[in-house]
């Protein structure tokens, strides 16, 4: 009984860590667009975004650009996500040839820095996005 009395003041000193609620985390992640691509030949990255320590609530996004390398895309996305408190993890990369006028996309290749993205997963994400639902997406 005496040990319990001694521990009581310590429990009052230690404050529990306040966690983000699941609904707040989901709201932050849902506000991030799932796909951002430009027309023409894109270098793209498949990325997982999540709140630090809450990977269960992660979301996979596709980011493509006509920039000179994949690292530039990653740094740009990472800066955007850091501003709103979201962590980023790259799952791989490759190339997307986006011919908007013909509604055809070709996903192919590999990123030297981050490795090859699972192109089938990228295709599923693109087809779930309303803008690309009626596209013919070709895999190697």
Secondary structure, DSSP 4 states (H G I P E B T S, - for coil): -HHHHHHHHHHHHSPPPPPPPHHHHHHHHHTS-SEE--SEEEEEEEEEEEETTEEEEEEEEEEEE-SS-HHHHHHHHHHHHHHTT-EEEEEEEEEEEEETTTTEEEEE--BTTTBB--HHHHHHHHHHSGGGTT-EEEE-
